[in-house]
Amino acid sequence: MSTATRWAPPPAPSRPALQQLGFTLGIAILGTLFFGTLFFGILGDAAPGTATHVAAALDGARITALCTVGMIAAAFLINFWLPNAARP
């Protein structure tokens, strides 16, 4: 009998950890997109509460919602390229 141990690769990240990473990156990207659109939409207007602020907020919400729908559609389509069975 040999007392040598076999080498084993390090464990892969768990599914909840990868989900948390995906959620965190999604929120960060969408938040950056919304607030970036909001900031550049009101850049020249100094008075808060004006129509420019409202229009910038609505524009930011519209762009963020469209990107969210696009990412959901991309995730749906990527799902078809996944293998049907898990690897042994």
DRENTORKOL-3810 file (N, C-alpha, C; in nm, 4 decimals):
REM DRENTORKOL-3810
@n.u->0.0830; n.v->-0.1186; n.w->0.0000; ca.u->0.0000; ca.v->0.0000; ca.w->0.0000; c.u->0.0869; c.v->0.1242; c.w->0.0000
@n.u->0.0443; n.v->0.2178; n.w->-0.0743; ca.u->0.1177; ca.v->0.3423; ca.w->-0.0824; c.u->0.0511; c.v->0.4465; c.w->0.0065
@n.u->0.1330; n.v->0.5222; n.w->0.0752; ca.u->0.0782; ca.v->0.6258; ca.w->0.1621; c.u->0.0736; c.v->0.7609; c.w->0.0930
@n.u->0.1134; n.v->0.7641; n.w->-0.0342; ca.u->0.1121; ca.v->0.8907; ca.w->-0.1079; c.u->-0.0322; c.v->0.9313; c.w->-0.1376
@n.u->-0.0596; n.v->1.0571; n.w->-0.1213; ca.u->-0.1942; ca.v->1.1057; ca.w->-0.1498; c.u->-0.2017; c.v->1.1537; c.w->-0.2932
@n.u->-0.3159; n.v->1.1362; n.w->-0.3494; ca.u->-0.3363; ca.v->1.1837; ca.w->-0.4859; c.u->-0.3633; c.v->1.3321; c.w->-0.4849
@n.u->-0.3152; n.v->1.3975; n.w->-0.5897; ca.u->-0.3393; ca.v->1.5405; ca.w->-0.6015; c.u->-0.4810; c.v->1.5630; c.w->-0.6479
@n.u->-0.5492; n.v->1.6560; n.w->-0.5873; ca.u->-0.6861; ca.v->1.6906; ca.w->-0.6277; c.u->-0.6900; c.v->1.8395; c.w->-0.6583
@n.u->-0.7601; n.v->1.8752; n.w->-0.7636; ca.u->-0.7698; ca.v->2.0181; ca.w->-0.7954; c.u->-0.8478; c.v->2.0917; c.w->-0.6871
@n.u->-0.8249; n.v->2.2206; n.w->-0.6729; ca.u->-0.8994; ca.v->2.2964; ca.w->-0.5723; c.u->-1.0483; c.v->2.2978; c.w->-0.6070
@n.u->-1.1321; n.v->2.3081; n.w->-0.5072; ca.u->-1.2761; ca.v->2.3068; ca.w->-0.5358; c.u->-1.3188; c.v->2.4297; c.w->-0.6155
@n.u->-1.4153; n.v->2.4086; n.w->-0.7017; ca.u->-1.4692; ca.v->2.5185; ca.w->-0.7826; c.u->-1.5577; c.v->2.6065; c.w->-0.6957
@n.u->-1.5739; n.v->2.7316; n.w->-0.7329; ca.u->-1.6635; ca.v->2.8180; ca.w->-0.6555; c.u->-1.8050; c.v->2.7607; c.w->-0.6547
@n.u->-1.8724; n.v->2.7776; n.w->-0.5455; ca.u->-2.0071; ca.v->2.7219; ca.w->-0.5355; c.u->-2.1066; c.v->2.8067; c.w->-0.6140
@n.u->-2.2181; n.v->2.7464; n.w->-0.6433; ca.u->-2.3200; ca.v->2.8153; ca.w->-0.7225; c.u->-2.3723; c.v->2.9413; c.w->-0.6531
@n.u->-2.4025; n.v->2.9377; n.w->-0.5234; ca.u->-2.4490; ca.v->3.0629; ca.w->-0.4605; c.u->-2.3467; c.v->3.1760; c.w->-0.4680
@n.u->-2.2187; n.v->3.1428; n.w->-0.4608; ca.u->-2.1163; ca.v->3.2478; ca.w->-0.4694; c.u->-2.1161; c.v->3.3103; c.w->-0.6083
@n.u->-2.1303; n.v->3.2275; n.w->-0.7113; ca.u->-2.1337; ca.v->3.2809; ca.w->-0.8473; c.u->-2.2617; c.v->3.3605; c.w->-0.8723
@n.u->-2.3727; n.v->3.3170; n.w->-0.8137; ca.u->-2.4973; ca.v->3.3932; ca.w->-0.8274; c.u->-2.4841; c.v->3.5291; c.w->-0.7603
@n.u->-2.4243; n.v->3.5309; n.w->-0.6434; ca.u->-2.4052; ca.v->3.6584; ca.w->-0.5747; c.u->-2.3152; c.v->3.7511; c.w->-0.6554
@n.u->-2.2113; n.v->3.6957; n.w->-0.7158; ca.u->-2.1234; ca.v->3.7766; ca.w->-0.7991; c.u->-2.1994; c.v->3.8320; c.w->-0.9192
@n.u->-2.2800; n.v->3.7483; n.w->-0.9825; ca.u->-2.3600; ca.v->3.7940; ca.w->-1.0965; c.u->-2.4596; c.v->3.9017; c.w->-1.0581
@n.u->-2.5273; n.v->3.8834; n.w->-0.9464; ca.u->-2.6228; ca.v->3.9850; ca.w->-0.9008; c.u->-2.5520; c.v->4.1161; c.w->-0.8693
@n.u->-2.4381; n.v->4.1059; n.w->-0.8031; ca.u->-2.3640; ca.v->4.2259; ca.w->-0.7655; c.u->-2.3158; c.v->4.3015; c.w->-0.8879
@n.u->-2.2606; n.v->4.2298; n.w->-0.9848; ca.u->-2.2142; ca.v->4.2962; ca.w->-1.1064; c.u->-2.3308; c.v->4.3552; c.w->-1.1852
@n.u->-2.4439; n.v->4.2852; n.w->-1.1881; ca.u->-2.5604; ca.v->4.3373; ca.w->-1.2585; c.u->-2.6111; c.v->4.4666; c.w->-1.1974
@n.u->-2.6214; n.v->4.4692; n.w->-1.0657; ca.u->-2.6673; ca.v->4.5892; ca.w->-0.9977; c.u->-2.5678; c.v->4.7036; c.w->-1.0188
@n.u->-2.4390; n.v->4.6726; n.w->-1.0124; ca.u->-2.3373; ca.v->4.7768; ca.w->-1.0312; c.u->-2.3431; c.v->4.8347; c.w->-1.1724
@n.u->-2.3566; n.v->4.7492; n.w->-1.2709; ca.u->-2.3612; ca.v->4.7957; ca.w->-1.4099; c.u->-2.4867; c.v->4.8776; c.w->-1.4350
@n.u->-2.6016; n.v->4.8276; n.w->-1.3897; ca.u->-2.7269; ca.v->4.8996; ca.w->-1.4136; c.u->-2.7318; c.v->5.0307; c.w->-1.3348
@n.u->-2.6794; n.v->5.0309; n.w->-1.2135; ca.u->-2.6750; ca.v->5.1542; ca.w->-1.1354; c.u->-2.5843; c.v->5.2585; c.w->-1.1979
@n.u->-2.4701; n.v->5.2137; n.w->-1.2473; ca.u->-2.3795; ca.v->5.3054; ca.w->-1.3162; c.u->-2.4438; c.v->5.3616; c.w->-1.4416
@n.u->-2.5129; n.v->5.2771; n.w->-1.5141; ca.u->-2.5810; ca.v->5.3208; ca.w->-1.6354; c.u->-2.6893; c.v->5.4243; c.w->-1.6032
@n.u->-2.7721; n.v->5.3958; n.w->-1.5030; ca.u->-2.8806; ca.v->5.4885; ca.w->-1.4679; c.u->-2.8270; c.v->5.6216; c.w->-1.4186
@n.u->-2.7361; n.v->5.6172; n.w->-1.3213; ca.u->-2.6890; ca.v->5.7427; ca.w->-1.2637; c.u->-2.5980; c.v->5.8187; c.w->-1.3595
@n.u->-2.5277; n.v->5.7475; n.w->-1.4477; ca.u->-2.4498; ca.v->5.8158; ca.w->-1.5509; c.u->-2.5402; c.v->5.8891; c.w->-1.6482
@n.u->-2.6475; n.v->5.8231; n.w->-1.6896; ca.u->-2.7446; ca.v->5.8884; ca.w->-1.7782; c.u->-2.8111; c.v->6.0062; c.w->-1.7078
@n.u->-2.8432; n.v->5.9886; n.w->-1.5816; ca.u->-2.9054; ca.v->6.0962; ca.w->-1.5048; c.u->-2.8106; c.v->6.2149; c.w->-1.4909
@n.u->-2.6834; n.v->6.1879; n.w->-1.4595; ca.u->-2.5854; ca.v->6.2952; ca.w->-1.4411; c.u->-2.5642; c.v->6.3731; c.w->-1.5699
@n.u->-2.5425; n.v->6.3021; n.w->-1.6806; ca.u->-2.5151; ca.v->6.3718; ca.w->-1.8057; c.u->-2.6410; c.v->6.4347; c.w->-1.8633
@n.u->-2.7585; n.v->6.3911; n.w->-1.8190; ca.u->-2.8820; ca.v->6.4531; ca.w->-1.8653; c.u->-2.9082; c.v->6.5866; c.w->-1.7981
@n.u->-2.8576; n.v->6.6055; n.w->-1.6742; ca.u->-2.8824; ca.v->6.7301; ca.w->-1.6011; c.u->-2.7558; c.v->6.8128; c.w->-1.5856
@n.u->-2.6549; n.v->6.7829; n.w->-1.6643; ca.u->-2.5249; ca.v->6.8462; ca.w->-1.6468; c.u->-2.5316; c.v->6.9985; c.w->-1.6573
@n.u->-2.6094; n.v->7.0518; n.w->-1.7502; ca.u->-2.6113; ca.v->7.1957; ca.w->-1.7692; c.u->-2.7171; c.v->7.2675; c.w->-1.6881
@n.u->-2.8051; n.v->7.1929; n.w->-1.6181; ca.u->-2.9153; ca.v->7.2547; ca.w->-1.5457; c.u->-2.8829; c.v->7.2595; c.w->-1.3971
@n.u->-2.8879; n.v->7.3795; n.w->-1.3389; ca.u->-2.8504; ca.v->7.3943; ca.w->-1.1981; c.u->-2.9701; c.v->7.3921; c.w->-1.1046
@n.u->-3.0907; n.v->7.4209; n.w->-1.1537; ca.u->-3.2076; ca.v->7.4284; ca.w->-1.0661; c.u->-3.2719; c.v->7.2910; c.w->-1.0517
@n.u->-3.2748; n.v->7.2368; n.w->-0.9287; ca.u->-3.3365; ca.v->7.1056; ca.w->-0.9103; c.u->-3.4877; c.v->7.1125; c.w->-0.9275
@n.u->-3.5449; n.v->7.0016; n.w->-0.9723; ca.u->-3.6899; ca.v->6.9930; ca.w->-0.9864; c.u->-3.7427; c.v->7.0466; c.w->-1.1175
@n.u->-3.6572; n.v->7.0867; n.w->-1.2066; ca.u->-3.7041; ca.v->7.1385; ca.w->-1.3340; c.u->-3.7387; c.v->7.0239; c.w->-1.4275
@n.u->-3.7962; n.v->7.0609; n.w->-1.5406; ca.u->-3.8367; ca.v->6.9597; ca.w->-1.6382; c.u->-3.7167; c.v->6.8830; c.w->-1.6921
@n.u->-3.6004; n.v->6.9456; n.w->-1.6924; ca.u->-3.4809; ca.v->6.8765; ca.w->-1.7401; c.u->-3.4443; c.v->6.7614; c.w->-1.6485
@n.u->-3.4599; n.v->6.7803; n.w->-1.5180; ca.u->-3.4301; ca.v->6.6736; ca.w->-1.4220; c.u->-3.5271; c.v->6.5578; c.w->-1.4393
@n.u->-3.6540; n.v->6.5899; n.w->-1.4567; ca.u->-3.7546; ca.v->6.4854; ca.w->-1.4740; c.u->-3.7287; c.v->6.4094; c.w->-1.6036
@n.u->-3.6992; n.v->6.4812; n.w->-1.7097; ca.u->-3.6715; ca.v->6.4170; ca.w->-1.8377; c.u->-3.5464; c.v->6.3305; c.w->-1.8287
@n.u->-3.4447; n.v->6.3762; n.w->-1.7572; ca.u->-3.3214; ca.v->6.2981; ca.w->-1.7427; c.u->-3.3478; c.v->6.1715; c.w->-1.6621
@n.u->-3.4291; n.v->6.1820; n.w->-1.5572; ca.u->-3.4610; ca.v->6.0641; ca.w->-1.4769; c.u->-3.5418; c.v->5.9631; c.w->-1.5578
@n.u->-3.6384; n.v->6.0109; n.w->-1.6341; ca.u->-3.7176; ca.v->5.9206; ca.w->-1.7172; c.u->-3.6323; c.v->5.8583; c.w->-1.8277
@n.u->-3.5422; n.v->5.9342; n.w->-1.8841; ca.u->-3.4538; ca.v->5.8812; ca.w->-1.9867; c.u->-3.3606; c.v->5.7755; c.w->-1.9278
@n.u->-3.3068; n.v->5.8020; n.w->-1.8114; ca.u->-3.2215; ca.v->5.7033; ca.w->-1.7446; c.u->-3.2964; c.v->5.5759; c.w->-1.7110
@n.u->-3.4213; n.v->5.5895; n.w->-1.6640; ca.u->-3.5019; ca.v->5.4719; ca.w->-1.6320; c.u->-3.5337; c.v->5.3921; c.w->-1.7581
@n.u->-3.5618; n.v->5.4618; n.w->-1.8679; ca.u->-3.5939; ca.v->5.3935; ca.w->-1.9939; c.u->-3.4736; c.v->5.3166; c.w->-2.0451
@n.u->-3.3583; n.v->5.3790; n.w->-2.0459; ca.u->-3.2372; ca.v->5.3132; ca.w->-2.0952; c.u->-3.2004; c.v->5.1949; c.w->-2.0059
@n.u->-3.2120; n.v->5.2118; n.w->-1.8748; ca.u->-3.1807; ca.v->5.1033; ca.w->-1.7816; c.u->-3.2767; c.v->4.9873; c.w->-1.7988
@n.u->-3.4054; n.v->5.0156; n.w->-1.8169; ca.u->-3.5034; ca.v->4.9084; ca.w->-1.8371; c.u->-3.4759; c.v->4.8334; c.w->-1.9675
@n.u->-3.4409; n.v->4.9050; n.w->-2.0736; ca.u->-3.4099; ca.v->4.8385; ca.w->-2.2008; c.u->-3.2861; c.v->4.7499; c.w->-2.1882
@n.u->-3.1853; n.v->4.7960; n.w->-2.1170; ca.u->-3.0656; ca.v->4.7140; ca.w->-2.0965; c.u->-3.0961; c.v->4.5915; c.w->-2.0110
@n.u->-3.1835; n.v->4.6070; n.w->-1.9125; ca.u->-3.2232; ca.v->4.4939; ca.w->-1.8299; c.u->-3.2943; c.v->4.3884; c.w->-1.9130
@n.u->-3.3871; n.v->4.4307; n.w->-1.9971; ca.u->-3.4581; ca.v->4.3372; ca.w->-2.0841; c.u->-3.3593; c.v->4.2706; c.w->-2.1807
@n.u->-3.2645; n.v->4.3459; n.w->-2.2316; ca.u->-3.1637; ca.v->4.2893; ca.w->-2.3208; c.u->-3.0783; c.v->4.1840; c.w->-2.2520
@n.u->-3.0383; n.v->4.2092; n.w->-2.1267; ca.u->-2.9583; ca.v->4.1110; ca.w->-2.0541; c.u->-3.0393; c.v->3.9862; c.w->-2.0220
@n.u->-3.1681; n.v->4.0017; n.w->-1.9910; ca.u->-3.2533; ca.v->3.8858; ca.w->-1.9663; c.u->-3.2683; c.v->3.8037; c.w->-2.0936
@n.u->-3.2878; n.v->3.8697; n.w->-2.2070; ca.u->-3.2993; ca.v->3.7983; ca.w->-2.3345; c.u->-3.1681; c.v->3.7267; c.w->-2.3677
@n.u->-3.0545; n.v->3.7903; n.w->-2.3426; ca.u->-2.9255; ca.v->3.7260; ca.w->-2.3685; c.u->-2.9072; c.v->3.6028; c.w->-2.2796
@n.u->-2.9449; n.v->3.6132; n.w->-2.1531; ca.u->-2.9341; ca.v->3.4981; ca.w->-2.0628; c.u->-3.0255; c.v->3.3850; c.w->-2.1083
@n.u->-3.1440; n.v->3.4184; n.w->-2.1570; ca.u->-3.2371; ca.v->3.3167; ca.w->-2.2074; c.u->-3.1774; c.v->3.2449; c.w->-2.3279
@n.u->-3.1171; n.v->3.3193; n.w->-2.4200; ca.u->-3.0598; ca.v->3.2579; ca.w->-2.5398; c.u->-2.9337; c.v->3.1770; c.w->-2.5081
@n.u->-2.8535; n.v->3.2233; n.w->-2.4146; ca.u->-2.7332; ca.v->3.1495; ca.w->-2.3749; c.u->-2.7708; c.v->3.0166; c.w->-2.3111
@n.u->-2.8861; n.v->3.0099; n.w->-2.2491; ca.u->-2.9324; ca.v->2.8881; ca.w->-2.1842; c.u->-2.9374; c.v->2.7706; c.w->-2.2813
@n.u->-2.9636; n.v->2.7936; n.w->-2.4091; ca.u->-2.9739; ca.v->2.6856; ca.w->-2.5064; c.u->-2.8379; c.v->2.6279; c.w->-2.5444
@n.u->-2.7286; n.v->2.6970; n.w->-2.5156; ca.u->-2.5955; ca.v->2.6447; ca.w->-2.5442; c.u->-2.5380; c.v->2.5652; c.w->-2.4269
@n.u->-2.6071; n.v->2.5625; n.w->-2.3156; ca.u->-2.5584; ca.v->2.4863; ca.w->-2.2013; c.u->-2.5765; c.v->2.3365; c.w->-2.2277
@n.u->-2.4894; n.v->2.2523; n.w->-2.1709; ca.u->-2.5067; ca.v->2.1084; ca.w->-2.1905; c.u->-2.6331; c.v->2.0589; c.w->-2.1198
@n.u->-2.6902; n.v->1.9515; n.w->-2.1725; ca.u->-2.8123; ca.v->1.8959; ca.w->-2.1140; c.u->-2.7862; c.v->1.8218; c.w->-1.9827
@n.u->-2.6707; n.v->1.7602; n.w->-1.9720; ca.u->-2.6387; ca.v->1.6841; ca.w->-1.8523; c.u->-2.5102; c.v->1.7379; c.w->-1.7902
@n.u->-2.4998; n.v->1.7185; n.w->-1.6601; ca.u->-2.3809; ca.v->1.7629; ca.w->-1.5907; c.u->-2.2639; c.v->1.6689; c.w->-1.6212
@n.u->-2.1433; n.v->1.7200; n.w->-1.6132; ca.u->-2.0247; ca.v->1.6362; ca.w->-1.6329; c.u->-2.0067; c.v->1.5446; c.w->-1.5118
@n.u->-1.9505; n.v->1.4279; n.w->-1.5359; ca.u->-1.9294; ca.v->1.3359; ca.w->-1.4213; c.u->-1.8217; c.v->1.3854; c.w->-1.3284
END
